[in-house]
Amino acid sequence: MTKNCPEHLVAGIDIGGSHITIGLIDLKKKECIENIHVRDFVDSHATAEEILAKWADAIKELWVQSDAIIKKIGFAMPGPFDYPNGICLIKGFNKYESLYGMNIRKELAERLNIEPHNILFRNDAEAFLEGEVFCGSIKGYSNSIGITLGTGLGSAICKNGKTVDAELSVMDYHGEYIEESVSTRGLVRNYFRLTNKQLKDAKAVVALYPKDENAVKSFEIFAKDLSWFLIRFIQKEDPEALVIGGNIAQAWEMFMPTVIQHLERELNVVPRIVKSALMENAALIGGACNHSL
């Protein structure tokens, strides 16, 4: 394994509720290098030592695949998190509770034997949008917004090259956070309320579509809830483009035509609306982009 790694190669890392995904990002070519990819299950309820060891081992596996020690590392990390200082503040979200208050930058730097300043963090929704603006479906737009639809609802804003987390998942909607409706939880809950049957996840609802009329109805409710959210997000930011990613975006045809109809009816100007071109790689690339050339 060579120690000499070009400055433009960065390990982009996405931390999910049950996994770690790592790609080798070439910031010059603006791409995720093919066939160098690590994805591993992580028990987010494990001890801090077990989680950190798992993350460090996954990074070392990328080094083996790359035949190089990639010292620059960029994390796309769910919040709450002190991103500039690398301190985990996740508490009360049923994941990574054991890391609360820990300096993740310092802990990983010690395990990997690299300088702490080489490890950078940013919000996962922010990283997703950054990746799409950098080399994805909305490349070239100076004013854009992005959302991720999955286990939660991520939202971010990019204006004049600066991308920030919009933190809109906690908007009030019928007395609860909008994320409870516009997420995997919301879609599964829709189906449960219609049938009294508890499905495992969004994929289970998708599998029943379109033969099961309750699956169709579940997506109709989801589309209505998502439209309510997007109308307010778009009115607030007046973007040129909106990019949508996350696992639920894979079922685009099941809800987005209805959403677009709602937006066209309620908004004077509808931005360009596109599906993520990079999908899972968007957050990896956006995380790596913290190490700007």
N, C-alpha and C positions, 0 to 999 in steps of 0.2 A: 504493500500500500504506500503510494507516494505521499510526501508531505506537501508537495507543491500543487496547490489548487488555484486556478485562475480567480481573480477577484470578482468576475462577473457570474460565477457559479454560486448559488445560494440554496440551502436546504429550506424549502417551504413546508411548513407543518400546519395541519388542521387538527385541532382537538375537538372531538365530538363527545357526546354524552356517554358513548360506549366504545370509542375507537380513537386511534391516532393514525393519521395518514400523512405520509411524507413524500415529496417529489423533489427532484433536482431541477432547479430553475435556472435557465440561462437568461440573464437580464439583458444581454446584448441582442440575442436573437428573439427575445420576447416569447419564450416557449418553455413548456415542461418537457424535459428530455425523455424520450421514449425508453421503455424497458428498465428504467431505474425508478422504482416505486415500492414503497413499504406501506402496508396497511395491517394493523394488528388490533385485536380486541383488547380493551382496557376495562377492568372492573372499577368504575368510578366510586364504588363504595369501599374500596380496599384501603389499606393503611397508606400514609404518605410515602413511606419507604418503598412499598410495592408499586405504587403508581409512578414515582420518579424513576425507579429502576426500569420499569417497563418502557417509559419514554426514552431513557438513555439508551437502552438496548435497541430500540427501533432506530434511533439516530445512528448508532454504530453499524446497524445492518445496512443503512443507506451508504455509509462509508465503504463497506465491503463491496456493495454493488457498484459504487462509483470508482473503486480502487483509488480513493483519495480521502483525506480527512477534510471534509467540508466544514470550515470553521465558522462561516457566516450562516446564522440560523434565524429564520423569521417565522414566528408563531402567529397563527390566526386562532385566537382564544376567546371562548365565551366569557361574558362578564357575570357579575361585577369583578373587576380586576384593575389593579393599579398598573396600567400598561407602561408608563415611562419607567417605573421602578421595578417592574417585574414581580409584584407582590399579589398573591391570590387573595381575593376577597369574597369568593363564592361561599355563600352560607344560606341555608334555607331553600335550596333548589334541588335537593335529593341527588346531588352528584358532587364529587370532589370536595366533600366537606372536610376531609382530613388534611387538605392542603391550605385551609384557611389561615391567613396571616404569614404564610411562608414566603420567603424570597426565592421564587422559582428560578430566576436567573442565576443566582449564586449557587443554589443546589445543583442545577444541571451543569454549570461551568465546572464545578468540582468533580462531578462524575465523569465528565467528558474531557477534562484536562485542557480546557480552552479558556480564553480570556472572557470574563463576564460581558464586556461591552459588545461582543460578537453576537449575543443572543438578544433579539428584539421581539417585542410583543405588540399586537394590535387586535382590536375587536374583530370577531369573525365576520360579522355582516359588513363591516367597513372593508375588510380584506377582500371579501367577495366582490364588492363593487369596484374596488381598486383594480382587481384582476381583469374585470370585464372592460374597464376604461383603458387599461394598459394595452391589452391585446385581444379583447373579446368582442362581444356583439355590439358594444356601444363605443368602440374606439373612435376617437376624434370629436366626441361631444364634450363641450366645456361645462355644461349644466345638466346633470343627470341624477336620478335617484335609483335605488335598487332595493329589492326585498328578497328574503329567502323564506321559503315555505317548507317547514319540516317539523321537527319535534318542538320548535318554537317559531316565533316570527321575528326575523331580523330585518332591520331597516337602516339605510345609509344614504348620505347625500354627497355628491361631488360637484364642487363649484370651482372653476378656474384652476383645475389641477389638484385641489385639496379635498381629500375624502375624509369624512367624519361619520361616526355612528349617530344615527338620528334618535335612537332610544325611544321608539314609539310603541313598543310592544306593551307598554303599561297604560296606553290610552284607555279611558273608561268607556266601556261598551256594555250596556244593560247591567250595570252594577258590578262588572268584573273587568279584568284586563282583556283587551282585544285579542291578545295571544291565545286566550282560552277558546276562542271561536275560530281564529285563523291560524290553524296549526294541525298537526296530526291528531292531537287531542280533540280539537273541535270537530274534525271530519268524523272521527270514530264516535264521538258523542252524538252527532247528528243521527247516525245510523242506529245507535242504541235507543235514542228517544223515539224513533219511528218503529222499531221492531222489538225492543227489549232484549236484543241480542248484543253481546259484547264482543266486538272484533278486536284482533290483536293490534293492528296498525292500519295506516293508510293503504298499503298494498292490498290488504284484505278487502277493503271497500272497492278499490280499483278492479280487483279480480271479479267482482260481482256485477260490474258495469258492462253493458247496458241491460243485461237480461233481468236483473233485479231492480224493480221500479223504486225500491227504497234506497238503493245505492245511487240511482239517478237523482232522486229527491235530496239525498244527503249532499251531493255535489251542488245542487241548485241552492241550497241553504248556505253552503260554503261560499259560493259565488256572490250571493247577496251580502254576506258579512265582509268578504274581501273587498267588494265594491265600496261599501261604506267607508272602509279604512282608506282605500286608495283615493277616493274623491277628496278626502280631507288632506291627505299627504300631498297630492298634486296641487290642490288649491293653495297650500301653504308654501310650496317650493317653486311652482311654475317651471317644471323641468322641460328640457327638449326631448328627453328620452327616459324611459323606465325599463329596467331589466329585471326579470324575475327568475330566480333560481331556487335551489332546494329540492328535496326528493319529490314533493307534491307537484312541482313544475313539470315533472315527467308525464303527468296526466293532463297536460295542457288542454287538449280538446274536450275534456270533460267539464271544464269550468270557465276557461278564459273567453270563449266566444260570448258567453252570458255576461261576464265581467265587462268586456269591451262595449257591449250594448248598453249596460248601465252607465258607463263613463261617457259614452257619446250622447246619452240622453241628459246627463246632469252637468257636464262641463262645456264651457264655451270653446275651449281648445284642449284637444286630447294629444298628449305627447306620443312620440313613437314608442310602441310597446313591443318588446322582444323577449324571447326566451333566452336564457343563458347559453352562450356558445361553448363555454368552458366547463360548466357544471362543477363537479367536485374540484377540478384543477383551478378554478377561479380563486378560491381562498388560499390555495398553496402559492399561487403566483402573487396574489395581493400581500400575503404575509412576507414573501421574499422581497417585495418591492420596498419594504421598510429600509432595506440596504440599498438606497439609491446610488446609482453609479456617478 
